[in-house]
Amino acid sequence: MALAESVACGLRMIAGRRSAETDRMPSPTSLPAPLLAVRDLSFARNDVRVFGPLDFDVAAGEALLVQGGNGAGKTTLLRVLAGLLVADAGAISIHGKLTSPASRAATLAYLGHLPALKADLTALENLDFLCGLHGQRGSQSAEGAMAVVGLAGHEDTLARQLSAGQKKRLSLARLWLSPAPLWLLDEPYANLDLGGIELVNRMVQSQLRDGGAALVTTHGAYAAPPVRTRLLELGRQA
């Protein structure tokens, strides 16, 4: 009888320890939601599918490299995420909450192929105008951002007088000023010299260190930024 009681007591102690360990272990639902979650996203143009359905996540502190040949839908994907195009199907969540194109505007900063500058405003006036539209990180100034991207001394230069590379750098200055935690970068290395490519890499590194994330499209001509990176190849599931 004493032996049976001893065995039963031992089993209760083991069960108690396992229960306590289970209580301490995080459940899958307690894990933080990814910064961006995309589910079953697809887009068609003139009844021809451009991409999808796509499923992928982007966590804070992470970069997702989007690759694919010409016409694979890289730019279209970023424009859908930015709310410039409407998907045919699927869901886009930010921090675990379903979003509409309008509600994503404060979370996303989009760098497209075009510089999105007003030609007859100066470089500094363009930054002030864009910050008025999209917000600005409180710790940054427009003049400081121009210095970061190598445009110090061009504050009063009209945008139409800047070279293609300088316009790209001015667009990068706007990105640097953005408070958005998620960057959508469409071929960010285009029109940049080696110094400009290194600048983009440093900016992405800083964005990820601060808890942000980035989607970067590339056709493969440039190396990926030297950060924690995953690959999404359009035409395949992530």
Residue, then its C-alpha position, 0 to 999 in steps of 0.5 A: m500500500a505504501l509503495a502504491e501511494s509513493v508511486a501515485c505521489g511521484l506521478r502527481m509531482i511529475a504531472g505538476r511539473r509538466s503543467a507548470e512548464t506548459d504554463r510557461m511556454p508561449s502558445p502559438t497564438s501568443l507569438p507577436a503577429p508579423l508586421l505584414a501578413v499577406r494571404d491568398l493575394s492575387f491580381a489580374r489585368n484584362d483577365v490575365r493573372v499578373f501574380g498570385p495567389l501569394d502567401f507570405d509574412v514580413a517580420a519586424g527587423e526583416a527584409l523580403l527580397v522580391q525577385g522575378g523576370n520582367g513582367a513577373g509582377k514585382t512592381t504590381l505587387l508593391r503597388v497593390l500593397a501600397g494601395l495604388l492598385v486594388a487586388d482581385a482577391g486576398a487579405i493584407s494584415i498589418h500587425g495582425k489586423l486586416t487593412s484597407p488601402a487607406s488604412r495602410a497609408a500610415t504604415l507604408a512608405y513606397l519608393g517607386h520608379l518615378p521620383a514623385l517630385k514637383a519639378d518647379l519646387t526646390a529640393l528642400e521645398n519638395l521634402d517639406f511638401l511631402c512631409g506635410l502629406h505623409g508625416q515626418r520622424g520627429s528626430q529628423s529634419a529635412e536638411g539633415a536628411m539631405a546631408v545623409v543622402g549626399l545632397a547637402g548644398h542642393e537645398d535650393t536647387l530646383a528638382r528639374q535641375l537635378s540629375a537622375g541620380q540626384k533625384k533618386r537620392l532626394s527620394l531616398a531623403r524622403l524615405w529617410l524622413s518617413p515614420a512608416p515602419l514598412w518600406l516598399l522599395d521598387e528597384p531602389y538601386a536604379n540610377l545610383d552609383l556605387g556610393g548610392i548603392e551603399l547608401v541604400n544598404r545603410m538605410v535598410q540596415s538602419q530601418l531594420r535595426d529600429g524595428g522596421a521592415a522592408l520589401v525590396t524588388t530586384h531583377g537580380a542585377y544587384a546584390a541584396p542588402p546585407v541584412r536578415t533577408r528572405l526571398l519571394e520569387l514571383g511565380r512560386q509560393a513564398 
